[in-house]
Amino acid sequence: MDIDEFRRITDELADLGASVFSFMGGEPFMREDILEMISYVKSKRLITQVSTNGIILSDKNLARKLIETNCDIITLSLDCMDPLTYKQIRGVDKFNEAVEGIKNIVYFRNLLKKNIIVTVNFILMNENIDNAMGIIDFIKSMNVDLVATYPVLEYGNIKNYRSEEFDAKMVDLFRKFKKLKGRNKILDISTEYLDYMIERSANKRLRIKCFSPISDIGIDPLGNVFPCMYLLAEEKAIGNIRGKSIKEFWYSKNYARIRRQLADCNQCDAFCSVEPALFFNKFWFRSDIGKL
């Protein structure tokens, strides 16, 4: 979609009362007008978050311009602490550029004295789980604010990636994280999430009720709409928003029907769905939200 349609969609989301706008991917910086888009969202007083692999931010000029948008949160990705593993995971020799991108963002955030949270995510997988603690220390050494890590999610195109051995290592690691939480504020993972995933791994807990279809809306560059990140990854759109009113779409009978269908979805334990669901479930059946 062009920038005018993007502005229209942003305006409608703001008018609906949206609170957070996340630029995700793929890679948002594939768009040449991404900085203009970020600045526009910020101008609508929405909490503005940008996710990027950080490679292109090795360009100091671009990194500075991103900081100058005054976005609220910049989330970068780094799954390891050496070039060989980076290429093994990502398929490209860009480890040094990714690290430089993180350092540039931290440098210009501090130089320009902006109140921007800089966080780094890394996905736990077979290639890095044995070095997870070292990766956290490596990322921490770059003076970022937060580090979040969570296990790889098996979408339709990636099956049988998580073995019993992997899950055993994950449980051991998450128990270490619980001990660290009290004295290591850099870990952006709730104790509730750690407990949930430990119990899920041992089949001692059912999947938690998911609120993504109620709390989120995902829109891809072509205007396709997805009620959660899992369906986005599977390319299972529920409609298209281009040229249509988001308000009418959001409150439509069709969307309500889809929410009911997804109310007991058990397809994933995605971090981005589980963390907010753990919060929302505290109030489930305690207020009118239970009637949705």
Salt bridges, closest charged atoms under 4 A:
ASP4 OD1 - ARG7 NH1 3.03
GLU5 OE2 - ARG8 NH2 3.71
GLU5 OE1 - ARG242 NE 3.11
ASP11 OD1 - LYS44 NZ 3.34
GLU12 OE2 - ARG8 NH1 2.67
ASP33 OD1 - ARG31 NE 2.80
GLU36 OE2 - ARG7 NH2 2.48
GLU68 OE2 - ARG64 NE 3.20
ASP72 OD1 - LYS42 NZ 2.84
ASP79 OD2 - ARG90 NH2 2.76
ASP93 OD2 - LYS87 NZ 3.53
GLU97 OE2 - LYS94 NZ 3.96
GLU100 OE2 - LYS60 NZ 3.26
ASP130 OD1 - LYS169 NZ 3.04
ASP145 OD2 - ARG109 NH1 2.81
GLU165 OE2 - LYS169 NZ 3.63
ASP167 OD1 - ARG162 NH2 3.09
ASP172 OD2 - LYS176 NZ 3.71
ASP195 OD1 - LYS178 NZ 2.63
GLU199 OE1 - ARG205 NH1 3.46
GLU234 OE1 - LYS236 NZ 3.18
ASP269 OD2 - ARG200 NE 3.01
ASP269 OD1 - ARG207 NE 3.60
ASP288 OD1 - LYS291 NZ 3.44
